[in-house]
Amino acid sequence: MNRPLLLWIGLAAAFFVAVMASLAIGSVSISPSLVWNALVDGPREGAPYQTEHTIVWQLRMPRMLLALSVGGGLAVIGVAMQALVRNPLAEPYILGVSSGASVGASVFYLGFLPPLLSKTLSMPLAAFIGALGAILIVFFAARTGPRLSTARLLLAGVAVSSFLAAITAFVTYASPSPDRIRTVLFWLLGSFQSARWDTVWLPLVVSGSGLIVLWVLARPLDALVTGEEPARSLGIPVEALKRILILLAAAVTGVLVAASGIIGFVGLIIPHAVRFVVGASHRRVIPAAFAGGALFLLLADLAARSVLSGQELPVGILTAICGVPFFLVLLRRTKMLPS
C-alpha cells in the first residue's frame, strides 16, 4: 500500500476520533453515544437529552467547524507562500497580515477609534481592515517597476510586521482600560471561544475557496518552485501568478485572523509534514495540507480546552509551542533566501 493512500486512511480515522472528542470533551463532558445521537437527530428542538443536544449543536459544532476551516486555510496558504518565495520558512504571516490584524483589533477594542467608527465596526472587521492595510503596504513596498521581487517581499514583510507590532504594544500600554487588555491579548493569541453559527460560514467559504483556487493552480505552482525563469520558459505568467497568490493570501488569512485571532506556525508545520508523505507535487500537497491543517488545529483546540482544569488556553500558545522548535530545526537545514 503506497504512502499517500495510507495518509488519507490515517487522516480519515483521526478525523473521526478528533471530531467525536471535540464534541464530547469540554466544561461539560458528554458521552460518545449521546454525541452520536445528537448528530443523528440533527439540530432540532425537543430531542431527548435536550441540554446535551444544545451543547453539541449550538456551542461545540460551530467551534469545531471554525477550527477546521482556520487550520485548513492557514495550511494551504502556507503552501502557497512557500511556493511564492521558494523558501521553506515562509508561512501566512510573513506578509505582516497578523501584525496588521493585531493593530486593528487593539485600536478598536481598547477604545482608540472615534465614536462614529466604533459604532460602525466590530473587532473582527477592524482586524480584517488592519490586515488588508498591512498587505497592501508590503505589496507596494516590494514592487520594482512592473515586477514583484520575492526578496523585497520578505524584507518588507519583516519590516512592516515589526512596525505594526510596536504600534500594538504602544496602544496596549497606553490603554485607559486595563480590564480589556486581557481580552485583547487572549484574542490576539488565537481562540475559537466566540464561534457561533452566524460567524462560522465566512471562514468556511473562504477556506474552501482558497483550497479550490490553489488546487487549480497546482501545475503553475510546481513550475514556480523551480524558479521564475524556468517557469516563464514553460509559459507561466509569473507576475500575474505572484499577484494572485498575494491577494489570495491576504484575503484568506485576513478573514481567518478576523474570525479566530492570530494562530501561527500552522502554515509552516503542516506543508512540510505532508510533503514528507505525498511528495512535492502541489496536486497532492494542497488537499493533504488542508486536511492535515484542519486536523492539527482541531487537536490543538481540544488540548487548549483540556490542559488546565476549568480554564481555556489560547490556541496560539499551543501552536507556538509546537511550531518554534520545528522552525529552529528547519532553520538549521535551510539555505539562505533566494535573490
C-alpha positions in Angstrom: 0.0 0.0 0.0 1.5 3.4 -1.0 2.1 6.2 1.5 -0.4 8.7 0.1 -3.2 6.2 0.5 -2.0 5.4 4.0 -2.1 9.1 4.7 -5.7 9.5 3.7 -6.8 6.4 5.6 -5.0 7.7 8.7 -6.4 11.2 8.3 -10.0 9.8 7.9 -9.6 7.7 11.1 -8.0 10.5 13.0 -10.7 13.0 11.9 -13.5 10.7 13.1 -11.8 10.3 16.6 -10.9 14.0 16.8 -14.4 15.2 15.8 -16.1 13.0 18.3 -13.7 14.0 21.1 -14.1 17.7 20.2 -17.9 17.4 20.5 -17.7 15.3 23.7 -15.0 17.0 25.8 -15.4 20.4 27.4 -16.5 22.0 30.6 -19.5 19.6 30.4 -18.5 16.1 29.4 -20.9 14.3 27.0 -20.7 10.5 26.4 -19.8 9.5 22.8 -23.2 7.7 22.5 -25.1 11.0 23.3 -22.9 12.9 20.8 -23.7 10.3 18.2 -27.4 10.5 18.9 -27.3 14.3 18.7 -25.6 14.1 15.3 -28.1 11.6 14.0 -31.1 13.6 15.4 -29.8 16.9 13.8 -30.3 20.4 15.1 -33.9 20.2 16.3 -35.9 21.1 19.4 -37.5 18.5 21.6 -34.8 15.9 21.2 -34.0 13.5 24.1 -31.3 14.9 26.4 -32.0 18.4 25.1 -29.2 20.0 27.2 -26.5 17.8 25.7 -28.1 18.2 22.2 -27.9 22.0 22.5 -24.3 21.9 23.7 -23.3 19.8 20.7 -25.1 21.8 18.0 -25.1 25.3 19.3 -21.7 25.5 21.0 -19.3 22.8 20.0 -20.2 22.2 16.4 -19.6 25.8 15.3 -16.4 25.8 17.2 -15.2 22.6 15.6 -16.1 23.9 12.1 -14.2 27.1 12.7 -11.1 25.2 13.9 -11.3 23.0 10.8 -11.6 26.0 8.4 -8.9 28.0 10.0 -6.5 25.1 10.2 -7.1 24.1 6.6 -7.0 27.6 5.3 -3.7 28.6 7.0 -2.1 25.3 5.9 -2.8 25.8 2.2 -1.8 29.5 2.3 1.4 28.3 3.9 1.9 26.0 0.8 1.2 29.0 -1.5 3.6 31.3 0.3 6.4 28.7 0.3 6.0 28.3 -3.5 5.8 32.1 -4.0 9.1 32.9 -2.2 10.7 29.5 -2.9 11.7 29.2 0.7 10.5 26.5 3.2 10.5 29.1 6.1 7.6 31.1 4.6 4.2 30.9 6.1 1.0 33.0 6.0 2.2 35.7 8.5 5.3 36.6 6.5 3.4 39.4 4.8 2.6 41.2 8.0 -1.1 40.2 8.0 -1.1 39.1 11.6 0.5 42.3 12.8 -2.0 44.3 10.9 -4.8 42.4 12.4 -3.4 42.9 15.9 -3.3 46.7 15.3 -6.9 46.8 14.1 -8.2 44.7 16.9 -6.3 46.5 19.6 -7.2 50.0 18.4 -10.8 49.1 18.1 -11.3 47.2 21.4 -9.2 49.4 23.6 -11.2 52.5 22.5 -8.8 54.4 20.3 -11.2 54.9 17.4 -13.6 57.9 17.0 -17.1 57.0 18.3 -18.6 57.0 14.8 -16.2 54.4 13.7 -16.5 52.4 16.9 -20.3 52.1 16.3 -19.8 51.1 12.7 -17.1 48.4 13.1 -16.7 45.2 15.1 -13.4 43.8 16.4 -13.2 41.1 13.7 -13.9 43.7 11.0 -11.3 46.1 12.4 -8.8 43.3 12.5 -9.5 42.4 8.8 -9.1 46.1 7.8 -5.8 46.2 9.6 -4.6 43.0 7.9 -5.6 44.3 4.5 -3.8 47.6 5.0 -0.7 45.7 6.0 -0.6 43.5 3.0 -1.2 46.5 0.7 1.8 48.3 2.2 4.0 45.2 1.8 2.8 44.7 -1.7 3.7 48.2 -2.9 7.0 48.3 -1.0 8.1 45.1 -2.7 7.4 46.3 -6.3 10.3 47.1 -8.5 8.7 48.6 -11.6 6.2 46.1 -13.1 7.7 43.2 -11.3 7.4 42.0 -7.7 10.7 41.0 -6.0 10.3 38.0 -3.7 13.4 39.1 -1.7 12.0 42.6 -1.2 8.6 41.0 -0.3 10.2 39.1 2.5 12.1 42.1 3.8 9.1 44.4 3.5 7.0 41.8 5.4 9.5 41.7 8.3 9.8 45.5 8.5 6.1 46.1 8.4 5.4 43.3 10.9 7.9 44.8 13.4 6.5 48.3 12.9 2.9 47.2 13.5 3.8 45.1 16.5 5.3 48.2 18.0 2.1 50.0 17.4 0.1 47.2 19.1 2.4 47.3 22.1 2.1 51.1 22.4 -1.7 51.0 22.1 -1.9 48.2 24.7 0.4 50.0 27.1 -1.5 53.3 26.7 -4.9 51.8 27.2 -7.0 53.5 29.9 -9.0 50.3 30.4 -6.8 47.6 32.0 -9.7 45.2 32.2 -9.9 45.0 28.4 -6.3 44.3 27.9 -6.6 40.6 28.9 -9.4 40.0 26.5 -7.5 41.6 23.6 -4.3 39.6 24.4 -6.4 36.4 24.6 -7.9 37.1 21.2 -4.6 38.0 19.7 -3.1 34.7 20.8 -5.9 32.8 19.0 -9.2 31.4 20.2 -12.4 29.8 18.9 -14.3 30.6 22.0 -16.6 33.1 20.3 -17.6 30.7 17.4 -21.3 30.8 16.5 -23.2 29.6 13.5 -23.6 33.1 12.2 -19.8 33.7 12.3 -18.5 30.4 11.0 -19.8 30.4 7.5 -17.5 33.1 6.0 -14.3 31.3 7.2 -15.6 28.0 5.8 -16.4 29.6 2.4 -13.1 31.5 2.2 -11.0 28.5 3.2 -12.8 26.2 0.8 -12.4 28.8 -2.0 -8.7 29.1 -1.3 -8.3 25.3 -1.4 -10.1 25.2 -4.8 -8.2 28.1 -6.3 -4.8 26.7 -5.2 -5.6 23.2 -6.4 -6.5 24.7 -9.9 -3.1 26.5 -9.8 -1.2 23.3 -8.8 0.8 23.0 -12.0 1.8 26.7 -12.2 3.0 26.4 -8.5 5.1 23.3 -9.4 6.7 25.4 -12.1 7.2 28.4 -9.9 9.1 26.4 -7.3 11.8 25.6 -9.9 12.5 29.3 -10.3 10.9 32.3 -12.1 12.9 32.0 -15.4 12.2 28.2 -15.8 8.6 29.0 -15.1 8.4 31.7 -17.7 10.1 29.4 -20.2 7.2 27.0 -19.6 4.7 29.7 -20.4 3.6 30.5 -16.8 2.6 34.2 -16.4 4.8 34.6 -13.3 4.0 38.1 -12.3 0.3 37.5 -12.6 0.6 34.3 -10.6 2.5 36.2 -7.8 -0.2 38.8 -7.6 -2.9 36.1 -7.4 -1.1 34.4 -4.6 -0.5 37.6 -2.6 -4.2 38.7 -2.9 -5.4 35.2 -2.0 -3.1 35.0 1.0 -4.3 38.4 2.2 -8.0 37.6 1.7 -7.9 34.1 3.3 -5.5 35.0 6.2 -7.3 38.2 6.9 -10.7 36.6 7.2 -9.3 33.7 9.3 -7.5 36.1 11.7 -10.6 38.2 12.0 -12.6 35.1 13.0 -10.1 33.4 15.3 -7.2 35.8 16.2 -3.6 35.1 15.5 -2.6 31.5 15.2 0.9 30.9 14.0 3.0 28.1 12.6 0.2 26.0 11.1 1.3 27.1 7.6 4.8 26.2 8.4 4.5 22.8 10.1 1.8 21.1 8.0 3.1 21.6 4.5 6.4 20.1 5.4 4.7 17.1 7.2 2.5 16.3 4.2 5.4 16.7 1.7 7.3 14.1 3.5 4.5 11.6 2.8 3.0 12.6 -0.6 6.0 14.2 -2.3 6.4 17.7 -3.8 3.6 17.7 -6.3 1.2 20.5 -5.4 -1.7 18.5 -6.8 -1.3 16.2 -3.9 0.2 18.6 -1.3 -2.6 21.1 -1.3 -5.6 18.9 -0.4 -3.4 16.9 2.0 -2.2 20.1 3.7 -5.8 21.4 4.0 -6.8 18.1 5.7 -3.7 18.0 7.9 -4.0 21.6 9.0 -7.7 21.2 9.8 -6.9 18.1 11.9 -3.9 19.8 13.6 -5.9 22.8 14.7 -8.8 20.7 15.9 -6.5 18.7 18.1 -4.8 21.9 19.3 -8.2 23.4 20.3 -9.1 20.2 22.1 -5.8 20.4 24.0 -6.4 24.1 24.8 -9.7 23.2 26.5 -8.2 20.2 28.4 -4.7 21.1 29.6 -5.8 23.3 32.5 -8.8 22.2 34.6 -11.6 24.8 34.5 -9.6 27.1 32.2 -9.0 27.5 28.5 -5.6 28.3 26.9 -5.3 30.4 23.8 -4.8 28.1 20.8 -1.9 30.2 19.5 0.2 29.3 22.6 0.0 25.6 21.8 0.7 26.0 18.1 3.7 28.2 19.0 5.0 25.5 21.4 4.9 23.0 18.6 6.0 25.5 15.9 9.0 27.2 17.4 11.2 24.1 17.8 10.1 22.9 14.3 11.1 26.3 12.9 14.5 26.2 14.6 15.3 22.7 13.3 14.1 23.8 9.8 16.2 26.9 10.0 19.3 24.8 10.6 18.7 22.9 7.5 17.6 25.7 5.2 19.8 27.6 2.7 19.7 31.4 2.6 16.8 33.2 0.9 16.8 33.3 -2.9 17.6 36.6 -4.5 
